[in-house]
Amino acid sequence: MRIVIADDAVLLREGLVRLLTESGHQVVAAVGDGDALVQAVVEHRPDVSIVDVRMPPSHTDEGLRAAVEARRLVPRTPILVLSQYVEVSYADDLLATTGGAGGGIGYLLKDRVAAIDEFLDALRRVSAGGTVLDPEVVGQLFARRRRDDPLRELTPREREVLALMAEGRSNTAIARALVVSDGAVEKHVRNIFTKLTLPPDTEQHRRVLAVLTYLRN
């Protein structure tokens, strides 16, 4: 994969460069601020970008705002946010860019990435258009749900399935986690699509829309 890295922590940035290079990937740009990230994405059109949330000048949410801008200028450009923090407002804005442009979004907390293989797998899934979310990110976004909850028609089991979908798991992985058959999961997924009134479309697109509904409510 051709990768852009945006993180103002030099040691972490260089560590990622070395890890990814040794894993056979090409780091086309490694930058330390949001403006440079946007420029690198526009110039290189990478397969995926790894972005920290807090970068200069204010060290608040520049990375996420830059990621949203990069997705606006280069639709479908895959972004994996790798941060110590959950910045709810701009995380929601970033996830909203998947609605009409496919997936390709990930948000992982640095201290939750327990193994290199796990991190590299998440990176591949995001590059391929998947959506990978840390459970803590899911939880904080879920806490913002509105009073008028479109999920109210879902059964407890369907909510469990949808929560696991939001973590980027396949039907087979969901079946293993819930100790049920693949067929049972497929039935729950169909029910979720029906109850959320998601029109017939490609399976992946409807999964993204269902996850967005879950996170916004």
N, C-alpha and C positions, 0 to 999 in steps of 0.2 A: 504494500500500500504506500501511497505518497501522502505524507502527513505534515500538518502544520501544528506546532506547539506554541501556546501562548501562556506564559507564567512568568511573573516578575522575580520569583525566587530562582536565582541562578543555579544553585546546586540541584534543585529539583528538575529544572529545565534541562540541564546538561545530563542529569541522570536518566531522564526519559529519552533524550537523544541517543544515549549509549544503549539503553535497553532495547529500543525499537530498531536501531541499526543492527545490533547483534541478533535480533530476531528476524532479520531479512527485509526490513522495511526501509523506506527512504524518507528522511526528514527533509522536506524542501524548504522549511523556514522555521526558526525558533526565535520568538519575539517576546518582549516583556511588557507590552501595553495593548490596550484595546484598539487604538487606531492602526497600529502595526498589524494586528490580527486581521482586521478588515482588508487592509491593503494586500496582505499575503494571500488571503482567500481569493480575492479578485484576480490577483496576478497568477497564482499557481493552480487554482481550481483543484485542491487536494481531494483525495479519497475520503479523508476524515480530518477534523481538527480537534485537538485536545486543548481545552480552555479552562483557566482558573477564573473564579468569580471576582476576587478582589485584586485589582491591579491599579497602578498609578493613573491619575494623580491622587484621587481621594481614597483609594483602597476600600471601596464599598461594593459597588456592583458593576464596575466598568466592563469586566469580562463578559457578563451576561448581556449587557446592553450591546456590546460589540458583536456578540454571537447573533443576537436578533437582527442587527444591521447586516451582518454577513449573509444571513439567510434571506434577507430582503433583496440584497444585491445579486446573490448567487443562489436562486431557489434550489432546494433539495441538497444543498451542500451539507454533508453530515457533520454534526457537532457532538462531541462528548465532553460535557462539563465534569471536571474533576476538582473538587473543592472540599474545604473543611467546613463549609457553611451551606445552609439552605436559604437562598434569597427568594422568598415566595413570589413576590410580584413579578419579577422578570423571568423567573422559572416558568410561570404560567404563560407569559408572553412568548417565551421560546417554544414551549410545547404547542402553543396555538399555531405556530408556523407549520406544524405537521398536517393541519386540517386539509389544505388543498394541495400540498406539495409532497406528500409522502412522509415517511418516518425519518429515520436518520438522526435521531436525537437520543442522547444519553445524559444522565445526571447521576454521578456517583460521588459519595463522600470518601475522601482520601483514606480515612481510618477504617472504612468498610471493605477496602480492596485488600483482601487477606492474602492473595497469592498472585504471582505474576501471570500464571495461566488464566486465572479468572479475569484479570484486567485485559489481557490480550484478546480473550474471547469476547468480552463486552465491546472492545474496539472493533473487532471484525463484524459483530452483529450490527453496530451502529453504521459502519461503513456500507453494509449491505442493505441499509434502509430500515433496520429495526429500531425499536424504542426500548431503551434499557434504563430503568429507574431504580434508585436505591429505595428500600422500604421506608426510610426516614423521610425522604423527599415526598413519597406517596402520602405518608401520614400527615405531613404538614400541609400539603395542598388539599388533602381530603378535609382537614379541619376547617377550611374556609368555605365549605359548601353552603349554598344558599338555603333559605327556609323552604322555598319551593323546590323540592328535591326530585328530579326526574328519575332517580334511582329507587323511589319509594315502592315501585311495583316489583322490584326484584326480591326473590327469596333470599334467605341467609346464605344458602349454598351458591346461588348465582352471584351474590356479592363477593363471596370468597373466590370464585372463579375469575371475576372481573378484577379483583385486587391482584391476583397472580398474573393475569394478562398485563396489568399495568407495570409489573416488574419485568416484562419482556419475555415471559415464559411461553413456550409452545404448548399445544394441547397435550402432547405426550408428557411434558414436564409437569403440567398441572395435574394430570391424572396420577402421576407418581406422588406428587406432594399431597394430594387428597386421598390417595389409596382408593381410586375408583378406576373404572375402565375408560379407555379413550372414547368409546361411544357415548358414555355418560357425559363426558366433558363436552363433546361435540353437541349434544342435545342442550346442555346448559348454555353454550355459546350461542346457539341458534335462538334460544329463548331470550337471551340478553339482547341480541340484535332486534328481535321483534318488539320487546317491551320498551326499548329505547327508540323505536320507530326509525331505525336506520335502514335506508332503502337498499335493495339488492345492488351489490357492487362487488369488486374483488374482495376476497376474504381479508387480505392484509389491510386494505383501506378501511373497511368496516371495523376491524380491530382497533385501529388508530383512533377512529371517531368514538368508539365505545370507551376507550381509555381516557380520551380528552373529556368526555362527559363525566366520567368517574372523578377525575382530578379537579374539575371545576365545581364540583358539588360536594 
